[in-house]
Amino acid sequence: MAPVQLDERLVADSYPVTELPLCQLRLMDDTRFPWLILIPRRDAVSEVFDLDEADQRQLWHEAGEVGRMLKSLTQADKINVANLGNVVTQLHVHVVARRNGDVAWPGPVWGQGQRQPYDLNELASMRDHLLAQLDGLKQRL
């Protein structure tokens, strides 16, 4: 699958983790919430229905499996899966681990407080944890 040009805001706000069959998986740069972003590698796609049916199924399959993995990894109380696109129109799906009592609970994470970026050690540790979990997950995708 050919590389797709990512919206500059996605690049600025997140770090690459790995490539899944359809999506690039990225880690949002905010330590307050374990937060992953799935970006389908398809050009000129802003809505889920812009994908063909097979890609739509694959996107939700990847989102579900990534959510299951993230919940297990973080022991989250709830996984939020969302596709908004009001600011960044390039199709992307947020998978956010939430805990009862986190700084945004029970509201949405968007617009809550100040982002707390990862330092290099935190980033490396989180990425290593994610990649260890993703090794088994990739076989199911």
C-alpha positions as CSV (number, residue, x, y, z in Angstrom):
1,M,0.0,0.0,0.0
2,A,1.4,3.4,-1.0
3,P,2.2,6.0,1.6
4,V,-0.5,8.6,2.1
5,Q,0.3,12.2,2.9
6,L,-0.8,12.8,6.5
7,D,-2.5,16.0,7.7
8,E,0.2,18.2,9.3
9,R,-1.8,18.4,12.6
10,L,-1.8,14.6,12.9
11,V,1.9,14.5,12.4
12,A,2.5,17.3,14.9
13,D,0.2,15.9,17.6
14,S,1.1,12.2,17.4
15,Y,3.9,9.7,17.0
16,P,4.0,6.7,14.6
17,V,3.7,3.3,16.3
18,T,3.3,0.8,13.4
19,E,1.5,-0.1,10.2
20,L,-1.6,-2.3,10.3
21,P,-3.1,-3.8,7.2
22,L,-5.2,-0.7,6.4
23,C,-4.1,2.0,8.9
24,Q,-1.1,3.7,10.2
25,L,-1.3,3.5,14.0
26,R,-0.2,6.6,15.9
27,L,0.1,7.5,19.6
28,M,-1.4,10.9,20.6
29,D,1.2,13.0,22.3
30,D,-0.7,13.4,25.6
31,T,0.3,11.4,28.7
32,R,-3.0,12.1,30.4
33,F,-4.8,9.5,28.3
34,P,-3.5,6.4,26.5
35,W,-4.8,7.5,23.1
36,L,-4.2,5.9,19.7
37,I,-5.2,7.1,16.2
38,L,-5.9,4.9,13.2
39,I,-5.4,6.6,9.9
40,P,-6.4,4.6,6.8
41,R,-3.8,4.7,4.1
42,R,-6.2,5.9,1.4
43,D,-5.9,9.2,-0.5
44,A,-8.7,11.8,-0.4
45,V,-10.8,10.1,2.3
46,S,-12.6,12.2,4.8
47,E,-15.6,10.0,5.7
48,V,-15.9,6.3,6.6
49,F,-18.4,5.9,3.7
50,D,-15.6,7.2,1.3
51,L,-14.0,3.8,1.9
52,D,-15.1,0.8,-0.1
53,E,-17.0,-1.8,1.9
54,A,-14.0,-4.1,2.5
55,D,-11.9,-1.1,3.8
56,Q,-14.9,-0.1,6.1
57,R,-15.0,-3.5,7.6
58,Q,-11.2,-3.6,8.0
59,L,-11.2,-0.1,9.6
60,W,-13.7,-1.2,12.3
61,H,-12.0,-4.5,12.7
62,E,-8.7,-2.7,13.4
63,A,-10.4,-0.2,15.7
64,G,-12.0,-3.0,17.7
65,E,-8.8,-5.0,18.0
66,V,-6.7,-2.0,18.9
67,G,-9.4,-1.0,21.5
68,R,-9.4,-4.5,23.0
69,M,-5.6,-4.4,23.2
70,L,-5.5,-0.9,24.7
71,K,-8.1,-1.8,27.3
72,S,-6.1,-4.9,28.4
73,L,-2.8,-3.0,28.4
74,T,-4.0,0.0,30.4
75,Q,-6.8,-1.7,32.5
76,A,-9.1,1.1,31.4
77,D,-12.6,1.4,32.6
78,K,-13.9,2.3,29.1
79,I,-12.5,2.6,25.6
80,N,-13.9,5.5,23.5
81,V,-13.8,5.1,19.8
82,A,-14.6,8.2,17.8
83,N,-14.4,9.7,14.3
84,L,-14.9,13.4,14.3
85,G,-13.0,15.3,11.6
86,N,-14.3,18.8,12.3
87,V,-10.8,20.2,12.5
88,V,-8.7,17.5,10.7
89,T,-10.8,16.3,7.8
90,Q,-8.5,13.4,6.8
91,L,-10.3,10.3,8.0
92,H,-8.9,9.1,11.3
93,V,-10.3,7.2,14.2
94,H,-9.5,7.9,17.8
95,V,-9.2,5.0,20.3
96,V,-8.9,6.4,23.8
97,A,-8.5,4.5,27.1
98,R,-10.5,6.2,29.9
99,R,-10.5,5.7,33.6
100,N,-13.2,6.7,36.0
101,G,-11.9,9.9,37.6
102,D,-9.4,10.9,34.9
103,V,-9.0,14.6,34.4
104,A,-11.8,14.7,31.7
105,W,-14.1,12.1,33.2
106,P,-16.9,11.6,32.3
107,G,-16.8,14.2,29.5
108,P,-14.8,13.9,26.2
109,V,-11.1,14.3,26.2
110,W,-11.1,17.0,23.5
111,G,-10.6,20.6,24.8
112,Q,-9.9,19.4,28.4
113,G,-7.0,21.1,30.1
114,Q,-3.5,21.3,28.7
115,R,-1.9,18.5,26.8
116,Q,1.0,16.9,28.7
117,P,3.5,15.7,26.1
118,Y,5.5,12.5,26.4
119,D,9.2,13.0,27.3
120,L,11.5,10.7,25.3
121,N,11.7,8.0,28.0
122,E,8.0,7.9,28.4
123,L,7.5,7.8,24.7
124,A,9.9,5.0,24.2
125,S,8.4,3.0,27.1
126,M,4.8,3.4,25.8
127,R,5.8,2.6,22.3
128,D,7.6,-0.6,23.5
129,H,4.6,-1.6,25.5
130,L,2.3,-1.1,22.5
131,L,4.5,-2.9,20.1
132,A,4.8,-5.9,22.5
133,Q,1.0,-6.1,22.6
134,L,0.6,-5.5,18.8
135,D,2.8,-8.5,17.9
136,G,0.0,-10.9,18.7
137,L,-2.7,-8.5,17.5
138,K,-1.2,-8.2,14.0
139,Q,-1.8,-11.9,13.4
140,R,-5.6,-11.4,14.0
141,L,-5.8,-8.5,11.6
